[in-house]
Amino acid sequence: MSNQVLGGYTFAYDPDPLTWSGVHKVKSRADLPTISSNISYNWGFVDWDPVELHWSAMSDAMYDALYALHIASDGALTYTWNPQLGTQYTVEIVDFQGKQFNTAWWYDVTMTLKIIAEV
């Protein structure tokens, strides 16, 4: 399997496969009671759940590259994210953080992406 790509940067290694939240659409729907039954209004898929990526460990070079994308975006820039699942997404980096182990490694790194659109 190929590694994920975010904003032209190819991940040196993918997030931990058992810890990432996946890509989920949030369906907008309202159920209203009537005198004799229920009416359901369905507006289709309107929004996306945030996607959380997690790495148990990451090299300093990869952390610096992803952190540079995060601080450059500052909530204003969008990137194309290819999670190698057959679909690409336009995303904003909402949060990126980790704990430094030593000068060469970071651990417990998480990145939260907000999906804007499907490409």
Backbone as CSV, one residue per row, in Angstrom:
resi,resn,N_x,N_y,N_z,CA_x,CA_y,CA_z,C_x,C_y,C_z
1,MET,0.833,-1.176,0.000,0.000,0.000,0.000,0.881,1.244,0.000
2,SER,0.510,2.227,-0.768,1.245,3.481,-0.835,0.991,4.317,0.403
3,ASN,1.911,5.208,0.680,1.752,6.086,1.833,0.825,7.242,1.501
4,GLN,0.205,7.793,2.520,-0.705,8.916,2.353,0.061,10.170,1.928
5,VAL,-0.659,11.070,1.257,-0.070,12.326,0.784,-0.934,13.478,1.283
6,LEU,-0.293,14.502,1.840,-1.004,15.694,2.316,-0.285,16.924,1.785
7,GLY,-0.961,17.683,0.943,-0.392,18.915,0.424,0.915,18.723,-0.316
8,GLY,1.057,17.622,-1.028,2.283,17.345,-1.773,3.350,16.633,-0.961
9,TYR,3.172,16.515,0.354,4.137,15.798,1.200,3.683,14.352,1.362
10,THR,4.533,13.421,0.968,4.235,11.997,1.135,4.730,11.558,2.505
11,PHE,3.819,11.007,3.305,4.185,10.557,4.649,5.283,9.506,4.564
12,ALA,6.310,9.656,5.388,7.370,8.648,5.449,6.792,7.317,5.925
13,TYR,5.834,7.396,6.823,5.088,6.213,7.259,3.691,6.667,7.645
14,ASP,2.739,5.796,7.378,1.335,6.126,7.594,0.990,6.134,9.079
15,PRO,-0.129,6.776,9.430,-0.593,6.730,10.819,-0.873,5.291,11.251
16,ASP,-0.868,5.086,12.550,-1.167,3.761,13.084,-2.539,3.322,12.574
17,PRO,-2.632,2.171,11.898,-3.888,1.775,11.250,-5.043,1.508,12.212
18,LEU,-4.773,1.133,13.439,-5.846,0.801,14.369,-6.287,1.998,15.203
19,THR,-5.636,3.153,15.028,-5.977,4.297,15.862,-6.605,5.449,15.099
20,TRP,-6.549,5.459,13.782,-7.121,6.608,13.074,-8.617,6.464,12.961
21,SER,-9.293,7.610,12.980,-10.745,7.622,13.091,-11.468,7.252,11.805
22,GLY,-10.799,7.322,10.668,-11.471,7.048,9.399,-12.198,8.272,8.881
23,VAL,-12.779,8.153,7.704,-13.498,9.256,7.072,-14.983,8.952,7.169
24,HIS,-15.732,9.820,7.848,-17.158,9.594,8.053,-17.957,10.826,7.687
25,LYS,-19.008,10.621,6.924,-19.932,11.710,6.609,-21.000,11.771,7.694
26,VAL,-21.431,12.981,8.006,-22.489,13.185,8.986,-23.757,13.511,8.211
27,LYS,-24.778,12.732,8.433,-26.028,12.915,7.720,-26.932,13.879,8.484
28,SER,-27.502,14.818,7.766,-28.421,15.771,8.378,-29.847,15.268,8.198
29,ARG,-30.537,15.131,9.314,-31.873,14.558,9.267,-32.684,15.050,10.456
30,ALA,-33.969,15.205,10.241,-34.868,15.591,11.329,-36.099,14.705,11.285
31,ASP,-36.492,14.172,12.427,-37.711,13.376,12.560,-38.726,14.189,13.355
32,LEU,-39.879,14.413,12.751,-40.911,15.205,13.405,-42.176,14.377,13.604
33,PRO,-42.715,14.390,14.811,-43.949,13.641,15.053,-45.157,14.367,14.452
34,THR,-46.082,13.598,13.960,-47.359,14.142,13.486,-48.457,13.546,14.345
35,ILE,-49.697,13.836,14.018,-50.807,13.306,14.806,-50.861,11.787,14.725
36,SER,-50.600,11.236,13.541,-50.757,9.795,13.379,-49.454,9.030,13.164
37,SER,-48.334,9.715,12.856,-47.086,8.984,12.601,-45.886,9.913,12.776
38,ASN,-44.885,9.712,11.953,-43.650,10.475,11.975,-43.315,10.923,10.556
39,ILE,-42.712,12.095,10.418,-42.205,12.555,9.119,-40.700,12.718,9.268
40,SER,-39.952,12.196,8.316,-38.504,12.343,8.317,-38.077,13.254,7.174
41,TYR,-37.330,14.280,7.508,-36.722,15.164,6.510,-35.253,14.792,6.412
42,ASN,-34.784,14.579,5.206,-33.412,14.164,4.989,-32.756,15.118,4.005
43,TRP,-31.670,15.781,4.443,-30.965,16.716,3.576,-29.712,16.091,2.981
44,GLY,-29.521,14.810,3.117,-28.336,14.152,2.568,-27.109,14.407,3.423
45,PHE,-25.953,14.175,2.842,-24.705,14.379,3.567,-24.318,15.842,3.505
46,VAL,-24.240,16.483,4.650,-24.003,17.906,4.691,-22.627,18.238,5.262
47,ASP,-22.136,17.425,6.152,-20.891,17.744,6.834,-20.064,16.473,7.027
48,TRP,-18.845,16.649,7.485,-17.918,15.547,7.721,-17.471,15.572,9.175
49,ASP,-17.270,14.399,9.742,-16.628,14.327,11.052,-15.153,14.670,10.884
50,PRO,-14.530,15.299,11.880,-13.080,15.522,11.804,-12.354,14.177,11.738
51,VAL,-11.239,14.153,11.053,-10.437,12.936,10.932,-9.216,13.098,11.820
52,GLU,-9.015,12.150,12.714,-7.839,12.194,13.578,-6.852,11.117,13.170
53,LEU,-5.631,11.553,12.875,-4.544,10.637,12.533,-3.611,10.572,13.739
54,HIS,-3.104,9.383,14.030,-2.244,9.206,15.196,-1.019,8.375,14.828
55,TRP,0.136,8.830,15.279,1.375,8.074,15.133,1.937,7.844,16.524
56,SER,2.332,6.614,16.818,2.947,6.360,18.123,4.356,6.940,18.161
57,ALA,5.025,6.986,17.006,6.353,7.598,16.922,6.550,8.156,15.516
58,MET,7.383,9.194,15.431,7.601,9.863,14.150,8.986,10.515,14.183
59,SER,9.680,10.474,13.052,10.998,11.107,12.975,10.860,12.624,13.062
60,ASP,11.933,13.268,13.467,11.935,14.722,13.589,11.710,15.384,12.226
61,ALA,12.267,14.799,11.163,12.103,15.369,9.817,10.641,15.344,9.381
62,MET,9.953,14.238,9.639,8.538,14.149,9.263,7.707,15.098,10.121
63,TYR,8.000,15.164,11.413,7.269,16.081,12.293,7.431,17.516,11.815
64,ASP,8.661,17.901,11.487,8.909,19.272,11.028,8.156,19.580,9.742
65,ALA,8.109,18.625,8.810,7.406,18.842,7.539,5.905,19.020,7.765
66,LEU,5.308,18.177,8.605,3.870,18.289,8.874,3.555,19.520,9.724
67,TYR,4.438,19.841,10.648,4.235,21.035,11.471,4.290,22.295,10.608
68,ALA,5.181,22.311,9.618,5.275,23.458,8.704,3.964,23.639,7.938
69,LEU,3.334,22.538,7.514,2.028,22.639,6.854,0.981,23.195,7.822
70,HIS,1.046,22.741,9.066,0.071,23.184,10.078,0.190,24.678,10.359
71,ILE,1.399,25.170,10.614,1.524,26.591,10.951,1.319,27.479,9.724
72,ALA,1.608,26.955,8.537,1.370,27.736,7.320,-0.122,27.891,7.078
73,SER,-0.894,26.848,7.416,-2.330,26.903,7.151,-3.019,27.870,8.101
74,ASP,-2.701,27.794,9.383,-3.306,28.663,10.396,-4.818,28.794,10.200
75,GLY,-5.425,27.669,9.746,-6.868,27.665,9.554,-7.327,28.319,8.267
76,ALA,-6.393,28.812,7.447,-6.792,29.534,6.240,-6.482,28.764,4.959
77,LEU,-5.456,27.968,4.958,-5.074,27.222,3.759,-5.731,25.854,3.742
78,THR,-6.014,25.379,2.566,-6.515,24.009,2.418,-5.503,23.213,1.620
79,TYR,-5.511,21.913,1.870,-4.587,20.996,1.203,-5.376,19.834,0.620
80,THR,-4.792,19.202,-0.371,-5.364,17.963,-0.890,-4.755,16.821,-0.093
81,TRP,-5.633,15.972,0.447,-5.195,14.816,1.241,-5.619,13.559,0.511
82,ASN,-4.667,12.676,0.281,-4.940,11.398,-0.359,-4.625,10.280,0.637
83,PRO,-5.660,9.742,1.290,-5.423,8.673,2.270,-5.237,7.300,1.629
84,GLN,-5.135,7.258,0.307,-4.938,6.007,-0.441,-6.104,5.045,-0.253
85,LEU,-7.310,5.599,-0.184,-8.522,4.789,-0.058,-9.386,4.876,-1.311
86,GLY,-8.850,5.507,-2.370,-9.594,5.633,-3.608,-10.234,6.995,-3.800
87,THR,-10.228,7.849,-2.785,-10.818,9.184,-2.866,-9.852,10.187,-2.259
88,GLN,-9.800,11.375,-2.848,-8.997,12.461,-2.296,-9.926,13.515,-1.709
89,TYR,-9.417,14.275,-0.740,-10.220,15.256,-0.035,-9.474,16.583,0.061
90,THR,-10.229,17.670,0.077,-9.679,18.982,0.408,-9.864,19.146,1.911
91,VAL,-8.763,19.440,2.624,-8.807,19.481,4.086,-8.112,20.721,4.636
92,GLU,-8.467,21.055,5.864,-7.734,22.027,6.677,-7.108,21.264,7.837
93,ILE,-5.916,21.665,8.230,-5.289,21.070,9.416,-5.773,21.863,10.622
94,VAL,-6.577,21.222,11.455,-7.167,21.884,12.614,-6.219,21.853,13.809
95,ASP,-5.533,20.733,13.992,-4.659,20.581,15.157,-3.515,19.639,14.802
96,PHE,-2.350,19.911,15.359,-1.193,19.029,15.182,-0.331,19.160,16.419
97,GLN,-0.095,18.039,17.094,0.711,18.087,18.308,1.369,16.747,18.571
98,GLY,2.449,16.807,19.332,3.174,15.601,19.707,4.100,15.917,20.861
99,LYS,4.752,14.874,21.347,5.686,15.029,22.465,7.070,14.637,21.970
100,GLN,8.057,15.494,22.252,9.413,15.221,21.779,10.098,14.219,22.689
101,PHE,10.628,13.154,22.073,11.330,12.111,22.822,12.800,12.482,22.981
102,ASN,13.422,12.822,21.858,14.795,13.319,21.846,14.946,14.186,20.600
103,THR,16.149,14.503,20.211,16.316,15.408,19.075,15.943,14.770,17.740
104,ALA,15.799,13.466,17.697,15.511,12.797,16.420,14.108,12.216,16.323
105,TRP,13.383,12.117,17.447,12.080,11.438,17.432,11.028,12.169,18.251
106,TRP,9.780,12.034,17.794,8.598,12.512,18.493,7.709,11.304,18.762
107,TYR,6.898,11.363,19.807,5.971,10.269,20.083,4.592,10.827,20.408
108,ASP,3.602,9.942,20.346,2.205,10.298,20.622,1.783,11.534,19.810
109,VAL,1.980,11.450,18.499,1.693,12.569,17.596,0.281,12.414,17.037
110,THR,-0.504,13.491,17.075,-1.851,13.470,16.500,-2.035,14.663,15.565
111,MET,-2.783,14.424,14.509,-3.155,15.475,13.570,-4.648,15.365,13.334
112,THR,-5.347,16.495,13.434,-6.801,16.514,13.187,-7.048,17.294,11.905
113,LEU,-7.756,16.654,10.987,-8.079,17.269,9.705,-9.590,17.528,9.618
114,LYS,-9.937,18.678,9.078,-11.335,18.990,8.808,-11.531,18.864,7.297
115,ILE,-12.418,17.977,6.893,-12.664,17.770,5.479,-13.595,18.862,4.976
116,ILE,-13.169,19.542,3.923,-13.956,20.591,3.309,-14.789,20.033,2.156
117,ALA,-14.159,19.171,1.350,-14.858,18.634,0.178,-14.143,17.381,-0.311
118,GLU,-14.870,16.620,-1.081,-14.319,15.462,-1.786,-13.822,15.967,-3.136
119,VAL,-12.599,15.589,-3.516,-12.025,16.058,-4.793,-12.489,15.155,-5.913
